Amino acid sequence: MRPVTVTGGNRTGTSRVGSNPCLGDMENPAHRRGEEHHQACNTMTQAGRDLFPCSIRYSKRASRVTIRVRPGSVKVVAPLGVPPGVINEFVNSKSAWIRGKLNLFLSVKGPVSLEEPAEGSVLWLFGEPLELRTAEGDIPPEANPPVLSMGVSWFSRKKFGGWLDGMLLERVNSTAEVFSRETGTVPHRIRPGNARTRWGSCSARGVVMINRKLVHAPAHIVDYIVLHELTHLIHRNHSAVFWRELARHVPDIPRAKKWLRLEGALLI
């Protein structure tokens, strides 16, 4: 499942312009070869006194210009050959919408992932912030909110990451067992993953991937993603029948979607 991302500005949530990938000049050699071209830029878009940085990526797979707003960043994807002036004009036309989304993310209080465990740092565990503290002896992590204590040897990315994976899989497997009892459907395997743009996935072979960063999300969000992917074992699409089946297992789907759209954007 891909994260619910705030993009665009029309009713469907996508700001886009143009539909011809050959729009504009093709002077860039990468454009002529049809390769994907990444442009590291510091474009500043202005509407009155409103300024914000914007990065642009050209893609041969894009058919129109789209804007994606994430916490603290604005990313534009454009077809090969679209002139910078056309992109800037489009972003300018959406500047009020973009600023509104950036401000919305600033107001959101939610989990953040911890890249490197350290004394005094804050770890979000299933939606609850815990302060990391060193304990005497080589004891494994132990949560006593608002503190998570552990021995010195556990303050390593690999060892601590393994513990987090175990915590996540414990929750995931428990939810999957209930689903299997209710539906008679069993996944081939469930594994944690490092997907950059997906919360989870379900392969045709029945292998379910759950994003590692969900260990920082509230338990009901973890359950929602797990049940979403497991439901794909029954319905390999997002049809109405898929959502009806999922609703049998998730009491409040809109609540989960809202969390993933806002607080979830702080994680991926």
C-alpha positions in Angstrom: 0.0 0.0 0.0 1.4 3.4 -1.0 1.2 6.2 1.5 -1.7 8.6 1.1 0.2 11.6 -0.1 -1.0 15.2 -0.4 -0.5 16.0 -4.1 -1.9 18.7 -6.2 -5.0 20.9 -5.8 -8.0 19.7 -7.7 -10.8 17.5 -6.5 -8.8 14.3 -6.9 -5.9 15.8 -5.0 -3.5 16.2 -7.9 -2.2 19.4 -9.4 -1.1 18.9 -12.9 -0.6 20.7 -16.2 -0.1 19.6 -19.7 -0.4 16.1 -21.2 2.2 16.1 -23.9 5.7 14.7 -22.8 7.2 16.5 -25.9 6.1 19.9 -24.6 8.8 22.5 -24.9 12.3 22.4 -26.3 14.4 19.2 -26.4 17.9 20.8 -26.2 19.0 18.8 -23.2 20.8 15.6 -24.4 19.2 13.5 -21.7 15.8 14.6 -23.1 16.8 13.6 -26.7 17.9 10.1 -25.4 14.6 9.8 -23.5 16.4 9.2 -20.2 15.1 10.3 -16.9 16.8 13.5 -15.9 17.2 14.7 -12.3 17.6 18.4 -11.8 19.0 19.6 -8.5 17.5 23.0 -8.2 16.7 25.7 -5.6 13.8 27.2 -7.5 12.1 29.9 -5.4 8.5 30.5 -6.1 6.9 33.8 -5.2 3.4 34.9 -4.7 3.5 38.3 -3.1 6.0 37.8 -0.2 5.5 34.0 0.0 8.6 32.1 -0.8 9.4 28.4 -0.6 12.0 26.1 -2.1 11.0 23.6 -4.8 12.9 20.7 -6.4 12.2 19.5 -9.9 12.6 16.0 -11.4 12.2 15.2 -15.1 10.9 11.8 -15.9 10.2 10.0 -19.2 7.3 8.2 -17.4 5.5 11.4 -16.5 2.7 12.6 -18.8 2.1 15.9 -17.1 3.5 18.2 -14.4 2.5 17.2 -10.9 3.3 18.7 -7.5 3.8 16.7 -4.4 3.9 18.4 -1.0 5.5 16.6 1.9 6.6 17.9 5.3 9.1 20.6 4.7 9.4 19.9 0.9 7.8 20.6 -2.4 8.7 18.3 -5.3 7.7 18.7 -8.9 7.7 15.9 -11.5 7.6 16.9 -15.1 7.8 15.2 -18.5 11.0 15.4 -20.4 11.3 18.7 -22.3 8.9 20.9 -20.3 10.6 24.4 -20.1 11.4 25.6 -16.6 9.3 28.7 -17.3 6.2 26.5 -17.8 6.9 24.6 -14.5 7.5 27.8 -12.6 4.3 29.4 -13.9 2.3 26.3 -12.8 3.9 26.2 -9.4 3.2 29.9 -9.0 -0.5 29.3 -9.7 -0.6 26.8 -6.9 1.5 28.7 -4.4 -1.4 29.5 -2.0 -2.4 25.8 -1.9 1.2 24.7 -1.4 1.8 27.1 1.5 -1.4 25.9 3.1 -0.3 22.2 2.9 3.2 23.1 4.3 1.6 25.0 7.2 -0.7 22.1 7.8 2.2 19.7 8.1 3.9 22.1 10.5 0.9 21.9 12.8 0.9 18.1 12.9 2.3 16.4 16.0 3.3 12.8 15.2 6.0 10.2 15.2 9.4 10.5 13.7 11.8 7.6 13.0 15.0 7.3 15.0 18.0 6.7 12.7 20.6 6.2 15.5 19.7 5.3 19.1 21.4 7.5 21.7 21.0 8.4 25.3 18.3 10.9 25.8 16.9 10.7 22.3 13.2 10.1 21.8 11.8 6.9 20.2 8.2 6.6 19.1 7.0 3.1 19.8 3.5 2.3 18.5 2.6 5.9 18.7 4.0 6.7 22.1 7.2 8.8 22.6 9.7 7.2 24.9 13.0 8.6 26.1 16.0 6.3 25.7 18.0 5.8 28.8 21.0 3.5 29.6 20.4 0.8 32.1 22.9 -1.1 34.2 24.0 -4.4 32.8 23.4 -5.8 29.3 19.7 -5.9 29.5 17.5 -5.8 26.4 15.2 -2.8 25.8 12.3 -2.5 28.3 9.6 0.1 28.0 8.3 1.8 31.1 6.6 4.9 29.7 7.7 7.6 29.3 11.1 5.8 29.4 12.7 3.0 27.4 15.7 1.6 29.2 18.4 -0.8 27.8 22.0 -1.8 28.2 24.9 0.0 26.5 25.4 -2.8 23.9 21.9 -2.2 22.6 22.7 1.3 21.5 23.7 0.2 18.0 21.6 0.6 14.9 21.8 -3.1 13.9 21.0 -4.6 17.3 18.4 -2.0 18.3 16.9 -2.3 14.8 16.5 -6.0 15.2 14.6 -5.5 18.4 12.3 -3.0 16.7 11.7 -5.5 13.9 10.8 -8.1 16.5 8.3 -5.8 18.2 6.7 -4.9 14.9 6.4 -8.5 13.8 4.9 -9.6 17.1 2.1 -7.1 16.5 1.8 -8.0 12.8 1.7 -11.7 13.3 -0.9 -11.4 16.0 -3.2 -9.4 13.7 -2.5 -11.9 10.8 -3.5 -14.8 13.0 -6.9 -13.3 13.8 -7.4 -12.5 10.1 -6.6 -16.1 9.1 -9.0 -17.5 11.7 -11.8 -15.3 10.4 -11.2 -15.8 6.6 -9.2 -19.1 6.3 -6.6 -17.2 4.3 -3.0 -17.5 5.3 -0.1 -15.5 3.8 3.0 -17.3 2.5 5.3 -15.1 4.5 5.3 -11.8 6.3 8.5 -9.7 6.4 9.6 -6.2 7.4 10.8 -4.0 4.6 12.5 -0.7 3.9 10.2 0.6 1.1 10.6 4.3 0.6 7.1 5.0 -0.9 5.0 2.1 0.4 3.5 1.2 3.7 3.2 -2.4 2.6 2.7 -4.7 -0.3 1.3 -8.2 -1.1 2.9 -10.2 -3.9 1.1 -12.7 -6.1 2.9 -15.5 -4.2 1.3 -14.3 -0.9 4.4 -12.6 0.5 3.4 -9.6 2.6 5.9 -6.8 3.2 5.2 -4.3 6.1 7.3 -1.1 6.3 9.6 -1.2 9.2 8.8 2.4 10.1 5.3 1.4 11.1 6.7 0.4 14.5 6.6 4.1 15.3 2.9 4.4 14.3 -0.1 3.7 16.6 -1.1 0.1 16.9 -4.4 0.6 15.1 -2.5 2.0 12.1 -0.2 -1.1 12.0 -3.3 -3.3 12.1 -4.9 -1.3 9.3 -1.9 -1.7 7.0 -1.6 -5.4 7.8 -5.3 -6.1 7.2 -5.2 -4.0 4.0 -2.4 -6.2 2.6 -3.9 -9.4 3.8 -7.2 -8.5 2.1 -5.3 -8.5 -1.2 -4.9 -12.3 -0.7 -8.6 -12.4 -1.3 -9.0 -9.5 -3.8 -6.0 -8.5 -5.9 -7.4 -5.0 -6.6 -9.0 -2.0 -4.9 -12.5 -2.7 -6.1 -15.7 -2.0 -4.1 -15.7 -5.6 -3.0 -12.1 -5.2 -1.7 -13.1 -2.3 0.5 -16.2 -4.1 1.7 -14.1 -7.0 2.8 -11.6 -4.8 4.5 -14.4 -2.9 6.3 -15.3 -6.2 7.9 -12.0 -6.2 9.7 -11.2 -2.5 10.2 -13.9 -0.6 12.1 -12.8 2.9 11.0 -11.0 3.1 7.7 -11.4 6.9 7.2 -9.6 7.5 10.5 -6.7 5.3 9.5 -6.4 7.0 6.1 -6.4 10.4 7.7 -3.6 9.5 10.0 -1.5 8.1 7.2 -2.1 11.2 5.1 -1.0 13.6 7.8 1.0 12.1 10.7 2.2 9.3 8.5 3.9 11.8 6.1 6.3 12.5 8.9 7.7 8.9 8.6 7.9 8.3 4.8 
